[in-house]
Amino acid sequence: MLRTLSPVRAYGLQDVPRALEVCAQDPVTNVFVAARIRESGLVGTRGPLFGYEAGDEAALCWCSANVVPVEAGPRAIAALAAKVVRRRASASSVFGPADQVLDLWGRLERHWGPPREVRRNQLVMTMQTRPSVLGLPVDPDVRPADGRAGHPRPGGGGHVHRGDRLPAVPRQRRRLPGRRGPAHRAGALAGPGRGGAGRLQG
């Protein structure tokens, strides 16, 4: 009996360039996953990133404390959801583009239980001008992150923790990029007390 190969597999170090190509289709919306890929290098045998490849369609799903679909259509969502359920019994949040998140959650909820909160219109915000160009003052309570702050990654950098220093930023111009036009919504689910998603954002 022949077994059909699954279009979904866990991505590893050798898949980093391909994964970043998928994220680059919408670099603003997919910035969270792209940053995690660069930080971790996808090192390990049970990495947190699933990749979907079928014909010309490619998609990703970050599967850790946060579950985040990337460029996933309905067929990809169905295949990725099956892998997510096998990997995790719950998540603190599921977030990303609203259509992808709500479709994914529709397949996860029966296994994880109802969310605490659903945010269907969570905005994605960007800045078109660097704070330093605007002449903004530096907040004395934060500083740029380096390899000593948070978890260092190859080539430097790391997570920004409380006490790290960053420029103070004014109210950002709202811009919601996406494949369907200049306005793109993110949705969110906030999860239950026992398992499920702590927050569902789309």
N, C-alpha and C positions, 0 to 999 in steps of 0.2 A: 504494500500500500504506500503510495507516494504522499508525502506531507507537503502541504503548500507553505512556502516560506512567508512569514509575516512581513508586511511592509513597515513594521515598527521595530526598532532595535535601540538599545542603549548606545549613545554616542560616547566615544572616547577621544583620547589625545589626537589620533589621526583624523578625526572628524571636525576638529576645530575650524579649519578654513571653510568647510562646507556649511557648518552651523552659522558662522558669522555672515556668510553670503545670504542665508535665509533671513537673518535679522536685518540685514542691510536693505531689504526691500521696503522697510518702513523704519528707519533708524530711530525716530523719536518714540513711536509706539513700542518698539522692541528694545529700548535701551536697557531695561532691567535685565533681561536675559542675556543680551550681548555683554553687559558688564560682568555678570556672573561667569560667563564662559571665559572671558579674558582673565578674571581673577583666579579661577580654579584650574584652567587649562584642561578641564575634563579628565583629570588624572584619577585612576581607580577603576576597578572592574565593575562596580555597581554605581556608576556615575548618576547624577541627578537629571541628566538631559536625555529625553527620548527623541529620536528622529523618525519621521515618516517619509517614505519615498515610494511612489507608485506612478509609473509613467513620467509625465512632466511635472507632477505635483510633489512639492517638498514642504514639510511643516515640522515644527518642533513643539515640545512641551517640557518646560522646566518642572521637575517633580521633586520638590523638597518640602520645607515648611510652607512655602508658597507654591502653588500650582499655577503655571502661566503658559497658556497656549500661544503659539507664534505662527502667523500666516496659515492657519488651519481651516480648511473647508470642511463641509459636513462629513465626507468620507474619512478624512484625516482625524477629525474629532472622535468619530466612532471607534476607530482603531486605537487612538491614543488613550481614550477613556478606559478601555479594557486593560491596558498596561498600567495606568495610574492606580486603578482599583487593586491590582495584584501587588503593587509596590507599597502602597500606603493605605492605612485604615482611616486617616483623617488628614486635614491640613489646616493651618491657621488662616489661610485665605486663598481664594482663587481670583485672579485678576488679569485684565487684558482687554482687548476690544470686546464690546458688549455682545456682539453676535456670537463670537467664539466662546466667550465665558458662559453665556446662558445655555448654549447648546451643550457644552461640556458638562455643566452642572446638571442639566436634565438627565445625563447619563450617570452621574456620580451620586446624586441625592438618594437614590434608592438603596445605595450601599452605605452612605455616610450619615444619612438623616438630614433634617431640615436645617437651613442656615439661620443664624441669629439676625442677620441683616442682609438685604439685597440693595446694592447701589447701582442703578441702571444708568445713571447719568454722571459718572465721575469724570471730571475733566482732566485732559492731559495738557500740561502747561509747559511752554518753552520761553526762552529768552533769545532775542536776536542780536543783542549787544552784550559783550562781556561786562561784568560789573566794574572791572578795573578801568575800562574805557569811559564809563559813566562817571568816574571819579567818586565812587561810593566809599564811605569810610569802612575800615576793617573792624569787624566786631571783635572786641578784646577777649570774648569768651570762646572763640573758635579759632582754629588754625588749619592750614592745609594738611591733609592726611599724607603720611608717608609709610614706609615699611614698618615703622614702629607702632603705628596705630592700627588696631584691629588685626586682621589676619593678613600677613604680607603675601604677595604673589610674586612669581618670577618677573623680574624686570622692574620691581618697585611698586609702590602704590599699596593701597589697602582700604579697609572700611573706615569710614569716618565715624568716630565715637564721640560721645558727649565730652566736651573739653577740647576737641579738635577745632582749629580755627579756619573759618571761611569768610569771604566778604559778605557784609550785610547786603541783602537783596531787596529791592522795592517790590511792590505789587507787580506780578508778572503779567505780560500781555497774554491773553488767552488765545491759544491756537491749538486746534484739534486736528492734526493731519491724519489722513487715511486714504485708502484706495478709492473711496466713494466720493471724495471731494475734500475741501479744506477743513470742514468740521467733522471731527471723528470722536465718538463717545467711548468712554471706557466704563465698564460695568463692574460691580463688586458685590460679593456675598459675604456677610459677616456671620460667623458660624455659631453652632450650638454649644452647650456646656459639655456635652459628652461626644467627642468625635466630630465628624463633619467638617465644614469649612468655618474657620473663625471669622472670615470676612470674604465676601464674594464681590469682586469689583470687575466691572466690565465696561 
